[in-house]
Amino acid sequence: MIISHRYKFLFIGLPFSASSAITKDLHEEHDGKPYLRKHSLYHEFVKVATDEEKKYFVFAVLRNPMEITVTVYEKMKSNSKGNFTNPDLFTENGGYISKKHRERFNFIQENNATFQEYFIKFFNKPLDNFTSITLDNCNYIIRYENIAEDYKTVLIKAGVENPKPLSVTNKTSGKKKDITEYYTEEVQRLALFVFGPFLSKYNYEFPDNWINKKVPFSAYFLFKIGEIARRLKWKIKKHSNRKSIKGSIYGDMQRKKN
């Protein structure tokens, strides 16, 4: 989470949605300061914000969860930066790598699992994420697929004159460019069930070359009845106040601040 008192904006960095690149740019170019944790959410912000800060211009990035799922798989497959085997990052030690993350990581590593094998094993219900408790509080939503133009637009709205283009940071290595290479025919029916309600809610489409794009009614039903429970769970979940690790973009910003 980045705040700028000069431009009076708040950026909510959702996981795997260019948060590192935007965080770095806002810090270096637009007087952005670290506020709470890197991926703190709006309901955490309002608990500690001043009345003036609550009036700030709020924005975040929306990304297709089909792409996020592929990104996470590739990061686990390559053990990106050694994060999934670093005890300092485990949730029981104040980090963000949960036991669920490690279970999935171990499955991929021990079985040299393909994306399809990973997806079939671990995805069995309609997917939702922090987007659902973030975007309703935003004044502007950047679409990841149009990030360059949308980022310029949001900065201009915040009062920045002639903003520079956004540089790419933390690009996932090994990922194929076309997600259809991951969502092969054997998992497309499952993908309709898992992603259908979310994609419909945020106006995304399934790939053009998919013959069947009909999302089962049961997916919408389960997504809806689970929404309240998910929101409550996320809002009451305890979050660590621990700084991000030294050497990371956000961690170094926090240490510089202090």
NORMO-V758461 format. One record per backbone hydrogen bond with DSSP energy under -1.0 kcal/mol. NH is the residue of the N-H (numbers start at 0). CO is the residue of the C=O. If there is no record, write none. Layout:
BEGIN
nh-><NH & NH>
co-><CO & CO>
END
This chain:
BEGIN
nh-><1 & 2 & 3 & 7 & 8 & 9 & 10 & 11 & 16 & 21 & 22 & 23 & 24 & 25 & 26 & 27 & 28 & 29 & 31 & 32 & 34 & 39 & 43 & 44 & 45 & 47 & 48 & 53 & 54 & 55 & 56 & 58 & 59 & 61 & 67 & 68 & 69 & 70 & 71 & 72 & 73 & 74 & 75 & 76 & 77 & 79 & 81 & 82 & 84 & 85 & 88 & 89 & 90 & 92 & 93 & 94 & 96 & 101 & 102 & 103 & 104 & 105 & 106 & 107 & 108 & 109 & 110 & 112 & 117 & 118 & 119 & 120 & 121 & 122 & 126 & 131 & 132 & 133 & 134 & 136 & 137 & 138 & 139 & 141 & 143 & 145 & 146 & 149 & 150 & 151 & 152 & 153 & 154 & 155 & 156 & 157 & 158 & 159 & 180 & 181 & 182 & 183 & 186 & 190 & 191 & 192 & 193 & 194 & 195 & 198 & 199 & 200 & 201 & 202 & 203 & 209 & 218 & 220 & 221 & 222 & 223 & 224 & 225 & 229 & 230 & 231 & 232 & 233 & 234 & 235 & 236 & 247 & 251 & 252 & 253 & 254 & 255 & 256 & 257>
co-><10 & 32 & 8 & 3 & 3 & 56 & 1 & 58 & 13 & 17 & 18 & 19 & 20 & 21 & 22 & 23 & 24 & 25 & 25 & 2 & 0 & 36 & 40 & 40 & 41 & 44 & 44 & 49 & 51 & 52 & 7 & 9 & 139 & 141 & 63 & 64 & 65 & 66 & 67 & 68 & 69 & 70 & 71 & 72 & 73 & 74 & 78 & 79 & 81 & 82 & 85 & 86 & 96 & 89 & 90 & 89 & 88 & 97 & 98 & 99 & 100 & 101 & 102 & 103 & 104 & 105 & 106 & 107 & 113 & 114 & 115 & 116 & 117 & 118 & 193 & 128 & 129 & 130 & 130 & 133 & 134 & 57 & 57 & 59 & 61 & 142 & 143 & 145 & 146 & 147 & 148 & 149 & 150 & 151 & 152 & 153 & 155 & 154 & 177 & 178 & 178 & 181 & 183 & 186 & 187 & 188 & 189 & 190 & 191 & 194 & 195 & 196 & 197 & 199 & 198 & 206 & 215 & 216 & 217 & 218 & 219 & 220 & 221 & 225 & 226 & 227 & 228 & 229 & 230 & 231 & 232 & 244 & 247 & 248 & 249 & 250 & 251 & 252 & 253>
END
